[in-house]
């Protein structure tokens, strides 16, 4: 007798329904920031908990510093740098990926 095994037992239906959000985040990072992948900056635990893509802000901040230097010394915030380099729409989208 064969057992009926659920192919993804740990994945909730809500997470599956929100799969497009993860795809959008991946496409956004690929298109906008070119050299990086969203997976490199995703907080996997919070993403699983909230069932949507959540950005690990510390990893992303480290990447920004590598790209643009110690912007805090120039009196700039992370938001200031993102807006100056990528524009307001990118800043808004990245803010939407931060777990609040």
C-alpha positions, 0 to 999 in steps of 0.5 A, spaced: 500 500 500 502 506 497 502 512 502 500 519 499 506 523 501 504 531 501 510 534 496 511 540 500 508 538 507 512 545 510 509 550 505 503 553 507 497 554 502 498 562 504 505 562 502 504 558 496 499 563 494 504 569 495 509 566 491 508 571 486 511 576 491 517 572 491 518 572 484 517 580 484 522 581 489 527 576 485 526 580 478 526 587 481 533 585 484 535 582 478 533 588 474 534 594 478 541 592 482 543 587 477 549 584 480 545 581 486 540 576 487 534 577 492 536 570 495 543 573 498 539 579 502 532 575 504 531 573 511 528 566 510 526 566 517 521 572 517 519 571 510 517 564 512 513 567 518 510 573 514 509 569 508 512 574 504 519 576 502 522 580 507 529 583 506 535 582 511 536 590 512 543 588 515 546 584 509 543 589 505 546 595 509 553 592 508 552 591 501 550 598 500 556 600 504 561 596 499 558 599 493 557 606 496 562 607 502 561 609 509 555 614 507 553 615 514 559 619 515 557 623 510 550 624 514 546 620 509 541 614 511 540 608 507 534 611 504 538 617 502 543 613 498 538 608 495 534 614 493 540 618 490 542 612 486 536 608 484 530 613 485 524 614 489 520 608 486 526 603 488 526 606 495 519 605 496 519 598 494 525 596 498 521 599 504 516 594 502 520 588 503 522 590 510 519 586 516 514 591 520 
